[in-house]
């Protein structure tokens, strides 16, 4: 699914990520952990293709093609999705209208017809219920006046409706209470199958109890310094990052 | 690397004006220049009564003593008022009795603009008066309106057929000496629309006027007067377009609204005069005086404007809240792209007791566009319990555009409650990235974000025009974000 090869990258000319190598196969769930400011979110932005986030050397190969020259919307069309750490608000733009525009943009890129508005409303309400949001949510503006928890839940609803193949979850658990972590995790788990791959960026072990990832990577100063299985996260929680250094 | 968002924005926000064609039609025009003889000629062509000619000449004398206002935030070369033509009309031999007799070239023009004058094909329930250069060429649905007792006709016709009403109301809201452009308009106005809604009548359909400047080197000076008698209601919409020309053209209109007890006028404008090309060449200079007088108890006037055209806009639709419990509203979306400049806003003058006003202004600047909001809220000494709420938001697209806000408050009665909120924001790269990441390309994303920003104003437009306004915003923004 995704091969990150000797990737050195950062914002403008500045290097933040140094020589990263990572292979993610279809159906795998990877977690990236690390202290604040080590470049975890930069990796997310590089994969999603944000402006000013530049690849200085190395390559990112997704579904057997290099994607470093693709714009963010082209990457989204190819099935890359990022759940934002801080989703931005877009006042006056209705949640349902926004998502229908997004779904239709992706369908259009695949030369598919637009989704029937009636079908979409039904689907949208279904996902709202799954993630524990009231149907009045469909009348609000995108992330406008949302609580921290509502924002994260709305990100997951978007993931479910856009149906991507590679999902980057940037601190999806931060700002969520215990119940919300469980509901959001259930939503993610229901979406998992052998064709979907995940990268979760997080500081905490708690959400991992629900998500049961396959691999844990520890990032320090822009480099992956240690990789392992589920047990690595438990060990980290006990010993702290000093242990790795 | 991928094409930067900034570059994409620049590409998106520079598209062509789609109404820029000219109509080849014979014109009847008078020589350029402005003097008493010219004014007498215009008045004679229109077969006006003496009192109106005197009124025009008085306005002209006042205008000669006035000087062009310099307080706005607009920059433009000096206008030579002697080098303009003050009357141009499509040549027609006889008086028209029905729409079938309108020159087919004109009908074609309006069809191109999406304004079919043919009654059968019309949007149901919208009566249209079309003003081409200086004169009104056709008014549709005359019969239906007549049955309801509504008068909707060109200003010239009203002068002939309803002189009492014209004499009673003309200049009562915008006096001839009000300002430089209003005085000029009073001296040389050539046509416009007149509406009278009788007592207790709800106008059975939306009324609409389309203004079109076609002839070169011609100023358009139309005059609109709308009177809603006691308990009457009318919703009125005006739309404007002009051909693309390299030289600037002058438009100086006056609109007067009067509402008596319990009457309401809802006045909506979609202004799309030619804005000039992407280098700022050509375009309409739009100097307009619009004012409504809430004369009666509990009367209401509401202005909604979508301003996307003109190279210069100088316009402050205002409400004089004279009747007790009267209500004034101003909802505005103004967009300046490329080298457009807009200095627009409103005045709310509270005179009666328990009067209420609401101002919502949305300014969008893209390219090198400059946008100024100028608003005044005035509460007179004897106006008890006046209320005002103002909300002025500006959004900037790209790094070369500008937004300026000048709110003036003049409160002379301590019982007044005034709230003012203002924000300026840049169209966020974060917002664009968020949309892009969901698969929405930058062009669609800008349209989405701007439409969201303007939503509270679009909601105030009549349904079919809200859709039109939304599309217009999208077209006007194409290639505009720099």
HADDOCK unambig.tbl for C-alpha pairs under 7 A between the chains (distance, minus, plus):
assign (segid A and resid 48 and name CA) (segid B and resid 437 and name CA) 6.85 0.50 0.50
assign (segid A and resid 50 and name CA) (segid B and resid 433 and name CA) 6.58 0.50 0.50
assign (segid A and resid 51 and name CA) (segid B and resid 4 and name CA) 6.36 0.50 0.50
assign (segid A and resid 51 and name CA) (segid B and resid 5 and name CA) 6.69 0.50 0.50
assign (segid A and resid 68 and name CA) (segid B and resid 1 and name CA) 6.72 0.50 0.50
assign (segid A and resid 69 and name CA) (segid B and resid 1 and name CA) 4.97 0.50 0.50
assign (segid A and resid 69 and name CA) (segid B and resid 2 and name CA) 5.07 0.50 0.50
assign (segid A and resid 70 and name CA) (segid B and resid 2 and name CA) 5.75 0.50 0.50
assign (segid A and resid 71 and name CA) (segid B and resid 2 and name CA) 5.34 0.50 0.50
assign (segid A and resid 72 and name CA) (segid B and resid 436 and name CA) 5.53 0.50 0.50
assign (segid A and resid 72 and name CA) (segid B and resid 437 and name CA) 5.42 0.50 0.50
assign (segid A and resid 73 and name CA) (segid B and resid 436 and name CA) 4.47 0.50 0.50
assign (segid A and resid 73 and name CA) (segid B and resid 437 and name CA) 5.43 0.50 0.50
assign (segid A and resid 73 and name CA) (segid B and resid 438 and name CA) 6.73 0.50 0.50
assign (segid A and resid 73 and name CA) (segid B and resid 439 and name CA) 4.29 0.50 0.50
assign (segid A and resid 73 and name CA) (segid B and resid 440 and name CA) 5.96 0.50 0.50
assign (segid A and resid 73 and name CA) (segid B and resid 441 and name CA) 5.77 0.50 0.50
assign (segid A and resid 74 and name CA) (segid B and resid 439 and name CA) 6.79 0.50 0.50
assign (segid A and resid 76 and name CA) (segid B and resid 437 and name CA) 5.62 0.50 0.50
assign (segid A and resid 76 and name CA) (segid B and resid 438 and name CA) 5.97 0.50 0.50
assign (segid A and resid 76 and name CA) (segid B and resid 439 and name CA) 4.86 0.50 0.50
assign (segid A and resid 77 and name CA) (segid B and resid 439 and name CA) 5.65 0.50 0.50
assign (segid A and resid 81 and name CA) (segid B and resid 437 and name CA) 6.83 0.50 0.50
assign (segid A and resid 88 and name CA) (segid B and resid 430 and name CA) 6.69 0.50 0.50
assign (segid A and resid 88 and name CA) (segid B and resid 431 and name CA) 6.15 0.50 0.50
assign (segid A and resid 90 and name CA) (segid B and resid 431 and name CA) 6.81 0.50 0.50
assign (segid A and resid 90 and name CA) (segid B and resid 449 and name CA) 6.58 0.50 0.50
assign (segid A and resid 91 and name CA) (segid B and resid 452 and name CA) 5.96 0.50 0.50
assign (segid A and resid 91 and name CA) (segid B and resid 453 and name CA) 6.35 0.50 0.50
assign (segid A and resid 92 and name CA) (segid B and resid 452 and name CA) 3.78 0.50 0.50
assign (segid A and resid 92 and name CA) (segid B and resid 453 and name CA) 5.65 0.50 0.50
assign (segid A and resid 92 and name CA) (segid B and resid 455 and name CA) 5.92 0.50 0.50
assign (segid A and resid 93 and name CA) (segid B and resid 448 and name CA) 6.94 0.50 0.50
assign (segid A and resid 93 and name CA) (segid B and resid 449 and name CA) 6.78 0.50 0.50
assign (segid A and resid 93 and name CA) (segid B and resid 452 and name CA) 4.57 0.50 0.50
assign (segid A and resid 102 and name CA) (segid B and resid 438 and name CA) 5.58 0.50 0.50
assign (segid A and resid 102 and name CA) (segid B and resid 439 and name CA) 5.63 0.50 0.50
assign (segid A and resid 102 and name CA) (segid B and resid 440 and name CA) 5.53 0.50 0.50
assign (segid A and resid 105 and name CA) (segid B and resid 439 and name CA) 5.85 0.50 0.50
assign (segid A and resid 105 and name CA) (segid B and resid 440 and name CA) 5.75 0.50 0.50
assign (segid A and resid 106 and name CA) (segid B and resid 439 and name CA) 5.75 0.50 0.50
